Every structure is written in C-alpha cells, then in structure tokens.
Amino acid sequence: MATPASLEYAEEFVPEDDILRSARRRGIEVGARPILPGCGAALCFLTTVVNARSVVEVGTGCGVSGLWLLRGMRPDGTLTSVDVEPEHQRMARQTFAEAGFSGSRIRLIGGRALDVLPRLADGGYDLVFCHAAKQEYIDYLTESVRLLRVGGVVAFADALHHDQVADPTQRDPDTVAVRELGKLVRNDERLRPLLLPLGDGLLAAVRLA
C-alpha cells in the first residue's frame, strides 16, 4: 500500500510549469479550487490515450484542468468548457492564451451544465471531465454516457472528497452524492471503471457500449 510520502511523490511526478502555477494562484484567489498536478497529469494522459479530438469540461475554473486536457489532445482538437462564472472563464481564456491555445481550439459556454449538456451532440465526444457541483454528478454521468462515443472516457474530480467517501459515517450531501456516483459507475455494464488516488481522487470510466 502506498505511503503518504509515495502519494505525494506521485502527485508531483509530472510538475506544473509557470503557466499552470499562475493559473492555480488565480483560481485560489477567486475561490475556483483547481485540481492538483497529479490529477492534471492523469487527464493529459487520458486525452492522449484516446487520441481526443472533442472534449467536454464541466467546470472551467481558471483554466488549470482545461490546459492539462488541451495539452493531451490532438492538434486539431476542440475543448468545450462550461461554467456558470463569467469571470472564471475570462481568467481561463487568459491561461489558454498564455499557453498558446486560442481561437477554434476552445469553446467556452456560460451557464449551468445541466442546461448546456443536453444541447450537445450524442456520441460526439472522446472525453468528458466533470469538476463542478457534487450533487449534480449523477446527472452529469447520465449526460456524459450519452455524449461519449464507444471507447470514450468520462472522468470525475474529487472522487474521494477529502477522504470522506471511504468513511460510511460521513453523510453530508456532497459526500453521499459522490459515494453514490461511484456505485453507479462501478455497477454500470456499459462502463469499465477506475478510481485513482490522485488529487482528491479521480474516478474514470471507459464507455464499452
């Protein structure tokens, strides 16, 4: 079993560059908590493995996770990112521009994810990443399976939720929602799941059918 020191080593195995560190600082300042580097590296890895051309992100934040996703995508790929906070998306656009991504590579959509996702095309995406309202995660899962092509990947941040998901005595609404999400993903015959102890936990699944 990995020790805390080993987990910390894994978290920092692929370090952030100056652009990501600056975006992280901006995110923390405005309360848009970004994913940790280990989780970001995993997202970059996943988009590379699936040769992603079309990716949906739920929760733009200030662009940390989006930049990791873009760096793993194909050169002709497009990231569609949804967030309710216009200021966060403005900061994310700054992050992407600093990293050399702009124009047709990025589509930022303002609004609630559950209003936006139903408007996106069935089976039109290679990966969906969710890092937003925990109590909407199950609804995001339903939409994500519809959006993904066979062989595509859905991923959820904060799948361990401050180490509370593994403790059955923790019953706050966010923890219960994330715990239920894990059960649904694990038991869905259309999906092949994986839970990684990176960041605050990354739950991922491949769509089989």
Backbone as CSV, one residue per row, in Angstrom:
resi,resn,N_x,N_y,N_z,CA_x,CA_y,CA_z,C_x,C_y,C_z
1,MET,0.842,-1.188,0.000,0.000,0.000,0.000,0.883,1.246,0.000
2,ALA,0.493,2.219,-0.810,1.291,3.434,-0.907,1.258,4.225,0.400
3,THR,2.408,4.734,0.784,2.511,5.577,1.974,2.178,7.012,1.597
4,PRO,1.904,7.888,2.573,1.684,9.303,2.248,2.831,9.919,1.459
5,ALA,4.058,9.516,1.783,5.206,10.062,1.050,5.172,9.616,-0.410
6,SER,4.787,8.362,-0.657,4.704,7.861,-2.026,3.598,8.569,-2.797
7,LEU,2.465,8.815,-2.136,1.372,9.523,-2.790,1.779,10.956,-3.144
8,GLU,2.520,11.597,-2.251,2.994,12.952,-2.535,3.973,12.945,-3.713
9,TYR,4.838,11.920,-3.739,5.788,11.783,-4.850,5.034,11.606,-6.175
10,ALA,3.994,10.759,-6.170,3.204,10.529,-7.378,2.479,11.798,-7.813
11,GLU,2.001,12.569,-6.835,1.269,13.800,-7.135,2.154,14.806,-7.859
12,GLU,3.417,14.817,-7.547,4.340,15.800,-8.108,5.236,15.215,-9.198
13,PHE,4.933,13.980,-9.626,5.792,13.295,-10.588,5.866,14.055,-11.914
14,VAL,4.736,14.591,-12.371,4.719,15.453,-13.556,4.432,16.869,-13.058
15,PRO,5.454,17.702,-12.950,5.272,19.018,-12.314,4.554,20.016,-13.201
16,GLU,3.947,21.003,-12.581,3.336,22.110,-13.305,4.408,23.074,-13.791
17,ASP,4.129,23.737,-14.909,5.017,24.794,-15.388,4.526,26.136,-14.854
18,ASP,5.198,27.216,-15.249,4.863,28.543,-14.729,3.440,28.966,-15.098
19,ILE,2.990,28.602,-16.287,1.645,28.992,-16.708,0.598,28.330,-15.825
20,LEU,0.750,27.045,-15.564,-0.192,26.344,-14.698,-0.133,26.862,-13.264
21,ARG,1.068,27.155,-12.801,1.180,27.673,-11.430,0.504,29.040,-11.304
22,SER,0.648,29.881,-12.318,-0.019,31.182,-12.291,-1.532,31.022,-12.322
23,ALA,-2.021,30.111,-13.162,-3.458,29.857,-13.227,-3.972,29.313,-11.902
24,ARG,-3.187,28.465,-11.264,-3.583,27.925,-9.964,-3.725,29.042,-8.934
25,ARG,-2.768,29.960,-8.926,-2.839,31.079,-7.975,-4.083,31.922,-8.217
26,ARG,-4.382,32.197,-9.480,-5.581,32.980,-9.792,-6.842,32.250,-9.348
27,GLY,-6.870,30.951,-9.575,-8.030,30.174,-9.175,-8.258,30.193,-7.676
28,ILE,-7.185,30.025,-6.909,-7.300,30.039,-5.451,-7.771,31.402,-4.967
29,GLU,-7.269,32.454,-5.592,-7.648,33.815,-5.185,-9.136,34.078,-5.349
30,VAL,-9.757,33.498,-6.384,-11.175,33.774,-6.635,-12.086,32.645,-6.153
31,GLY,-11.506,31.655,-5.479,-12.316,30.576,-4.926,-12.666,29.473,-5.902
32,ALA,-11.977,29.405,-7.031,-12.175,28.326,-8.004,-11.054,27.313,-7.808
33,ARG,-11.247,26.426,-6.858,-10.178,25.496,-6.453,-9.799,24.572,-7.603
34,PRO,-8.559,24.647,-8.081,-8.161,23.812,-9.218,-7.764,22.405,-8.791
35,ILE,-7.773,21.487,-9.753,-7.276,20.140,-9.491,-5.780,20.199,-9.202
36,LEU,-5.275,19.177,-8.519,-3.853,19.088,-8.209,-3.079,18.525,-9.402
37,PRO,-1.747,18.692,-9.419,-0.966,18.294,-10.594,-1.104,16.831,-10.987
38,GLY,-1.187,15.922,-10.010,-1.310,14.504,-10.352,-2.577,14.211,-11.119
39,CYS,-3.652,14.848,-10.719,-4.917,14.696,-11.420,-4.824,15.302,-12.817
40,GLY,-4.173,16.456,-12.919,-3.996,17.078,-14.224,-3.184,16.210,-15.167
41,ALA,-2.106,15.625,-14.655,-1.281,14.748,-15.485,-2.081,13.537,-15.955
42,ALA,-2.950,13.028,-15.086,-3.799,11.894,-15.469,-4.754,12.286,-16.591
43,LEU,-5.318,13.494,-16.522,-6.209,13.950,-17.583,-5.464,14.098,-18.911
44,CYS,-4.272,14.648,-18.849,-3.452,14.793,-20.053,-3.145,13.416,-20.648
45,PHE,-2.834,12.466,-19.792,-2.564,11.092,-20.212,-3.796,10.483,-20.889
46,LEU,-4.973,10.655,-20.270,-6.196,10.059,-20.809,-6.555,10.647,-22.172
47,THR,-6.435,11.965,-22.320,-6.763,12.561,-23.613,-5.784,12.099,-24.694
48,THR,-4.538,11.862,-24.306,-3.562,11.337,-25.256,-3.900,9.911,-25.649
49,VAL,-4.238,9.080,-24.673,-4.533,7.665,-24.932,-5.722,7.499,-25.871
50,VAL,-6.767,8.323,-25.682,-7.957,8.183,-26.541,-7.852,9.012,-27.815
51,ASN,-6.686,9.675,-28.011,-6.462,10.491,-29.212,-7.587,11.504,-29.365
52,ALA,-7.854,12.233,-28.280,-9.059,13.055,-28.192,-9.048,14.234,-29.157
53,ARG,-10.132,14.347,-29.907,-10.363,15.500,-30.762,-11.416,16.421,-30.166
54,SER,-12.416,15.840,-29.486,-13.515,16.612,-28.916,-13.671,16.260,-27.442
55,VAL,-13.523,17.263,-26.589,-13.587,17.058,-25.137,-14.562,18.061,-24.542
56,VAL,-15.336,17.595,-23.560,-16.223,18.471,-22.799,-15.703,18.552,-21.374
57,GLU,-15.652,19.769,-20.853,-15.260,20.002,-19.470,-16.413,20.689,-18.749
58,VAL,-16.836,20.117,-17.627,-17.867,20.730,-16.792,-17.166,21.372,-15.603
59,GLY,-17.105,22.693,-15.598,-16.383,23.435,-14.568,-15.073,23.962,-15.111
60,THR,-15.115,25.120,-15.755,-13.920,25.696,-16.376,-12.897,26.137,-15.337
61,GLY,-13.398,26.686,-14.205,-12.476,27.269,-13.240,-11.634,28.349,-13.904
62,CYS,-10.367,28.391,-13.567,-9.473,29.389,-14.172,-8.541,28.776,-15.205
63,GLY,-8.876,27.578,-15.674,-8.173,27.018,-16.817,-7.120,25.972,-16.526
64,VAL,-6.944,25.581,-15.263,-5.905,24.595,-14.940,-6.221,23.253,-15.593
65,SER,-7.386,22.703,-15.301,-7.719,21.394,-15.864,-7.861,21.473,-17.380
66,GLY,-8.419,22.579,-17.877,-8.565,22.732,-19.314,-7.233,22.715,-20.040
67,LEU,-6.227,23.332,-19.450,-4.908,23.352,-20.077,-4.287,21.957,-20.097
68,TRP,-4.440,21.215,-18.997,-3.955,19.826,-18.995,-4.649,19.029,-20.101
69,LEU,-5.965,19.209,-20.241,-6.709,18.488,-21.274,-6.218,18.872,-22.669
70,LEU,-6.083,20.164,-22.929,-5.646,20.628,-24.243,-4.269,20.086,-24.602
71,ARG,-3.398,20.009,-23.638,-2.036,19.541,-23.921,-1.988,18.059,-24.290
72,GLY,-3.016,17.312,-23.922,-3.058,15.902,-24.299,-3.847,15.629,-25.562
73,MET,-4.601,16.614,-26.029,-5.472,16.419,-27.178,-4.719,16.506,-28.499
74,ARG,-5.386,16.061,-29.540,-4.837,16.195,-30.889,-4.660,17.663,-31.249
75,PRO,-3.729,17.978,-32.149,-3.515,19.380,-32.533,-4.740,20.038,-33.145
76,ASP,-5.655,19.239,-33.703,-6.867,19.798,-34.293,-8.068,19.660,-33.356
77,GLY,-7.807,19.341,-32.067,-8.884,19.099,-31.129,-9.520,20.375,-30.592
78,THR,-10.776,20.228,-30.120,-11.527,21.351,-29.563,-12.001,21.004,-28.149
79,LEU,-11.759,21.917,-27.226,-12.241,21.786,-25.854,-13.491,22.644,-25.687
80,THR,-14.593,22.029,-25.284,-15.819,22.746,-24.937,-15.920,22.760,-23.425
81,SER,-15.886,23.939,-22.819,-15.853,24.050,-21.362,-17.018,24.904,-20.871
82,VAL,-17.710,24.397,-19.841,-18.940,25.016,-19.344,-18.733,25.489,-17.911
83,ASP,-19.174,26.719,-17.615,-19.073,27.238,-16.250,-20.134,28.324,-16.055
84,VAL,-20.602,28.461,-14.825,-21.615,29.488,-14.535,-20.995,30.847,-14.245
85,GLU,-19.658,30.900,-14.048,-18.997,32.133,-13.645,-18.254,32.777,-14.817
86,PRO,-18.760,33.879,-15.376,-18.080,34.534,-16.496,-16.654,34.975,-16.161
87,GLU,-16.431,35.427,-14.926,-15.095,35.890,-14.547,-14.098,34.742,-14.547
88,HIS,-14.534,33.580,-14.106,-13.644,32.414,-14.141,-13.263,32.091,-15.583
89,GLN,-14.240,32.136,-16.466,-13.947,31.819,-17.866,-13.045,32.873,-18.508
90,ARG,-13.182,34.110,-18.090,-12.273,35.142,-18.595,-10.838,34.820,-18.191
91,MET,-10.648,34.404,-16.941,-9.315,34.036,-16.470,-8.813,32.787,-17.180
92,ALA,-9.708,31.842,-17.442,-9.314,30.627,-18.158,-8.843,30.975,-19.570
93,ARG,-9.561,31.877,-20.227,-9.150,32.288,-21.579,-7.740,32.889,-21.539
94,GLN,-7.439,33.652,-20.475,-6.094,34.206,-20.321,-5.068,33.082,-20.186
95,THR,-5.389,32.068,-19.382,-4.497,30.923,-19.203,-4.230,30.228,-20.526
96,PHE,-5.283,29.965,-21.281,-5.124,29.253,-22.546,-4.296,30.073,-23.540
97,ALA,-4.534,31.387,-23.561,-3.777,32.245,-24.481,-2.298,32.264,-24.117
98,GLU,-1.999,32.313,-22.813,-0.603,32.312,-22.372,0.101,31.029,-22.800
99,ALA,-0.659,29.932,-22.886,-0.079,28.648,-23.277,-0.104,28.423,-24.786
100,GLY,-0.620,29.405,-25.529,-0.634,29.297,-26.980,-1.878,28.656,-27.564
101,PHE,-2.926,28.500,-26.764,-4.186,27.922,-27.248,-5.232,29.026,-27.345
102,SER,-5.858,29.137,-28.477,-6.890,30.163,-28.643,-7.740,29.826,-29.854
103,GLY,-8.645,30.720,-30.185,-9.432,30.570,-31.400,-10.279,29.324,-31.415
104,SER,-10.183,28.568,-32.501,-11.060,27.431,-32.732,-10.786,26.252,-31.802
105,ARG,-9.696,26.275,-31.067,-9.374,25.170,-30.171,-10.232,25.173,-28.902
106,ILE,-10.870,26.306,-28.603,-11.557,26.460,-27.310,-12.948,27.036,-27.537
107,ARG,-13.936,26.398,-26.917,-15.307,26.914,-26.929,-15.771,27.019,-25.487
108,LEU,-15.861,28.234,-24.966,-16.303,28.466,-23.598,-17.788,28.826,-23.613
109,ILE,-18.572,28.084,-22.837,-20.016,28.300,-22.781,-20.401,28.652,-21.353
110,GLY,-21.053,29.782,-21.171,-21.515,30.186,-19.858,-22.898,29.620,-19.565
111,GLY,-23.089,29.174,-18.318,-24.396,28.659,-17.927,-24.280,27.417,-17.071
112,ARG,-25.426,26.947,-16.566,-25.472,25.719,-15.776,-25.218,24.522,-16.687
113,ALA,-24.406,23.602,-16.196,-24.060,22.437,-17.006,-25.293,21.650,-17.426
114,LEU,-26.264,21.518,-16.533,-27.439,20.707,-16.846,-28.375,21.395,-17.826
115,ASP,-28.144,22.676,-18.093,-28.847,23.362,-19.166,-28.088,23.254,-20.490
116,VAL,-26.767,23.194,-20.396,-25.921,23.201,-21.599,-25.722,21.801,-22.170
117,LEU,-25.417,20.823,-21.315,-25.066,19.483,-21.798,-26.141,18.857,-22.686
118,PRO,-27.422,18.999,-22.376,-28.437,18.386,-23.251,-28.425,18.920,-24.676
119,ARG,-27.790,20.067,-24.894,-27.742,20.648,-26.235,-26.568,20.122,-27.070
120,LEU,-25.684,19.349,-26.448,-24.520,18.824,-27.158,-24.857,17.491,-27.827
121,ALA,-24.095,17.136,-28.852,-24.444,16.024,-29.732,-24.197,14.659,-29.109
122,ASP,-25.125,13.742,-29.311,-24.970,12.353,-28.867,-23.739,11.729,-29.518
123,GLY,-22.936,11.034,-28.713,-21.811,10.283,-29.244,-20.757,11.106,-29.942
124,GLY,-20.731,12.404,-29.658,-19.834,13.280,-30.403,-18.527,13.613,-29.714
125,TYR,-18.246,12.977,-28.556,-17.096,13.398,-27.759,-16.246,12.205,-27.330
126,ASP,-14.949,12.485,-27.199,-13.983,11.456,-26.823,-13.768,11.380,-25.321
127,LEU,-13.977,12.493,-24.627,-13.767,12.530,-23.181,-14.637,13.620,-22.573
128,VAL,-15.199,13.326,-21.418,-15.935,14.314,-20.627,-15.315,14.352,-19.245
129,PHE,-14.949,15.552,-18.792,-14.363,15.720,-17.454,-15.265,16.618,-16.632
130,CYS,-15.596,16.173,-15.425,-16.525,16.893,-14.554,-15.840,17.311,-13.260
131,HIS,-15.890,18.613,-12.983,-15.344,19.154,-11.739,-16.206,20.344,-11.349
132,ALA,-17.392,20.037,-10.860,-18.349,21.104,-10.544,-19.208,20.653,-9.362
133,ALA,-20.495,20.959,-9.389,-21.375,20.706,-8.244,-21.499,19.215,-7.973
134,LYS,-21.053,18.778,-6.803,-21.035,17.345,-6.483,-22.429,16.737,-6.511
135,GLN,-23.427,17.488,-6.069,-24.778,16.936,-6.013,-25.418,16.812,-7.390
136,GLU,-24.735,17.291,-8.419,-25.197,17.106,-9.794,-24.385,16.049,-10.533
137,TYR,-23.422,15.427,-9.855,-22.534,14.466,-10.520,-23.313,13.325,-11.177
138,ILE,-24.337,12.796,-10.535,-25.081,11.677,-11.116,-25.772,12.112,-12.403
139,ASP,-26.296,13.328,-12.417,-26.896,13.848,-13.652,-25.837,14.063,-14.724
140,TYR,-24.643,14.512,-14.321,-23.550,14.658,-15.291,-23.196,13.296,-15.892
141,LEU,-23.229,12.250,-15.068,-22.920,10.906,-15.567,-23.905,10.500,-16.661
142,THR,-25.185,10.733,-16.421,-26.197,10.388,-17.416,-25.925,11.099,-18.732
143,GLU,-25.647,12.392,-18.658,-25.357,13.159,-19.866,-24.053,12.705,-20.515
144,SER,-23.053,12.407,-19.707,-21.743,12.036,-20.243,-21.802,10.750,-21.044
145,VAL,-22.504,9.746,-20.535,-22.610,8.484,-21.264,-23.272,8.715,-22.614
146,ARG,-24.253,9.590,-22.665,-24.902,9.927,-23.934,-23.951,10.647,-24.885
147,LEU,-23.128,11.532,-24.333,-22.233,12.344,-25.158,-21.050,11.555,-25.711
148,LEU,-20.615,10.522,-25.003,-19.390,9.824,-25.378,-19.594,8.837,-26.513
149,ARG,-18.597,8.754,-27.371,-18.518,7.655,-28.333,-18.118,6.391,-27.589
150,VAL,-18.354,5.239,-28.186,-17.832,3.991,-27.627,-16.306,4.075,-27.602
151,GLY,-15.712,3.747,-26.460,-14.270,3.896,-26.288,-13.872,5.220,-25.678
152,GLY,-14.847,6.127,-25.521,-14.578,7.407,-24.870,-14.529,7.262,-23.362
153,VAL,-14.042,8.298,-22.696,-13.799,8.257,-21.248,-14.540,9.385,-20.554
154,VAL,-15.167,9.053,-19.423,-15.705,10.064,-18.526,-14.857,10.067,-17.262
155,ALA,-14.605,11.247,-16.709,-13.775,11.365,-15.506,-14.382,12.395,-14.569
156,PHE,-14.313,12.098,-13.273,-14.844,12.975,-12.237,-13.746,13.303,-11.233
157,ALA,-13.570,14.592,-10.960,-12.634,15.030,-9.922,-13.284,14.899,-8.548
158,ASP,-12.448,14.918,-7.509,-12.894,14.907,-6.110,-13.671,13.640,-5.781
159,ALA,-13.272,12.521,-6.362,-13.998,11.266,-6.164,-13.783,10.661,-4.781
160,LEU,-12.810,11.164,-4.035,-12.617,10.736,-2.641,-13.141,11.788,-1.662
161,HIS,-13.360,12.986,-2.156,-13.975,14.098,-1.411,-13.407,14.232,0.006
162,HIS,-12.162,14.683,0.060,-11.482,14.951,1.339,-11.418,13.699,2.222
163,ASP,-11.265,12.525,1.600,-11.193,11.239,2.309,-12.482,10.872,3.029
164,GLN,-13.575,11.520,2.689,-14.841,11.251,3.377,-15.658,10.149,2.707
165,VAL,-15.447,9.928,1.402,-16.253,8.941,0.686,-16.031,7.539,1.250
166,ALA,-14.807,7.244,1.652,-14.494,5.909,2.175,-15.002,5.684,3.593
167,ASP,-15.464,6.721,4.248,-15.952,6.622,5.630,-17.476,6.627,5.629
168,PRO,-18.123,5.480,5.894,-19.585,5.413,5.801,-20.306,6.273,6.822
169,THR,-19.604,6.756,7.833,-20.261,7.625,8.819,-20.427,9.057,8.311
170,GLN,-19.710,9.389,7.219,-19.819,10.728,6.644,-21.043,10.785,5.736
171,ARG,-22.030,11.613,6.084,-23.308,11.592,5.380,-23.748,12.971,4.882
172,ASP,-22.816,13.902,4.741,-23.215,15.200,4.198,-23.619,15.020,2.736
173,PRO,-24.436,15.914,2.195,-24.990,15.717,0.850,-23.953,15.539,-0.249
174,ASP,-22.857,16.309,-0.218,-21.841,16.168,-1.258,-21.178,14.795,-1.198
175,THR,-20.821,14.358,0.014,-20.171,13.058,0.172,-21.092,11.934,-0.274
176,VAL,-22.343,11.994,0.122,-23.309,10.959,-0.270,-23.451,10.919,-1.787
177,ALA,-23.496,12.083,-2.423,-23.641,12.131,-3.881,-22.442,11.515,-4.588
178,VAL,-21.237,11.822,-4.113,-20.034,11.271,-4.742,-19.943,9.770,-4.493
179,ARG,-20.315,9.335,-3.306,-20.309,7.898,-2.992,-21.293,7.148,-3.890
180,GLU,-22.472,7.717,-4.082,-23.474,7.086,-4.939,-23.009,7.056,-6.395
181,LEU,-22.347,8.125,-6.821,-21.782,8.141,-8.170,-20.838,6.965,-8.376
182,GLY,-19.948,6.738,-7.418,-19.003,5.636,-7.531,-19.701,4.301,-7.684
183,LYS,-20.757,4.095,-6.915,-21.506,2.837,-7.008,-22.146,2.683,-8.381
184,LEU,-22.718,3.765,-8.890,-23.367,3.700,-10.191,-22.370,3.394,-11.310
185,VAL,-21.220,4.061,-11.272,-20.198,3.821,-12.294,-19.695,2.389,-12.211
186,ARG,-19.455,1.919,-11.005,-18.918,0.567,-10.816,-19.893,-0.515,-11.288
187,ASN,-21.183,-0.245,-11.181,-22.187,-1.265,-11.498,-22.807,-1.117,-12.886
188,ASP,-22.379,-0.121,-13.636,-22.933,0.117,-14.967,-22.206,-0.771,-15.982
189,GLU,-22.916,-1.705,-16.600,-22.292,-2.643,-17.526,-21.795,-1.981,-18.798
190,ARG,-22.192,-0.733,-19.034,-21.702,-0.014,-20.208,-20.327,0.590,-19.977
191,LEU,-19.862,0.557,-18.722,-18.640,1.266,-18.341,-17.616,0.327,-17.725
192,ARG,-16.332,0.650,-17.926,-15.240,-0.043,-17.232,-14.529,0.995,-16.366
193,PRO,-14.661,0.898,-15.028,-14.219,1.979,-14.140,-12.808,1.834,-13.584
194,LEU,-12.308,2.968,-13.091,-11.016,3.024,-12.412,-11.055,4.199,-11.436
195,LEU,-10.604,3.970,-10.208,-10.515,5.034,-9.213,-9.052,5.231,-8.843
196,LEU,-8.547,6.438,-9.092,-7.146,6.759,-8.821,-7.045,7.688,-7.608
197,PRO,-6.114,7.413,-6.681,-5.954,8.277,-5.505,-5.050,9.470,-5.773
198,LEU,-5.282,10.152,-6.891,-4.535,11.354,-7.239,-5.394,12.575,-6.962
199,GLY,-4.757,13.661,-6.545,-5.524,14.833,-6.163,-6.463,14.470,-5.034
200,ASP,-7.731,14.814,-5.195,-8.753,14.430,-4.227,-9.539,13.235,-4.740
201,GLY,-8.882,12.437,-5.585,-9.493,11.261,-6.176,-9.988,11.548,-7.580
202,LEU,-9.654,10.673,-8.524,-10.119,10.795,-9.905,-10.809,9.495,-10.278
203,LEU,-12.121,9.575,-10.518,-12.900,8.432,-10.965,-13.031,8.515,-12.476
204,ALA,-12.610,7.463,-13.175,-12.682,7.454,-14.628,-13.335,6.159,-15.088
205,ALA,-13.946,6.205,-16.276,-14.566,5.007,-16.840,-14.585,5.113,-18.350
206,VAL,-14.354,3.984,-18.999,-14.427,3.892,-20.450,-15.827,3.419,-20.840
207,ARG,-16.406,4.047,-21.843,-17.699,3.584,-22.346,-17.479,2.385,-23.261
208,LEU,-18.062,1.232,-22.897,-17.902,-0.004,-23.656,-18.965,-0.164,-24.716
209,ALA,-20.149,0.345,-24.447,-21.267,0.169,-25.379,-22.281,1.281,-25.199
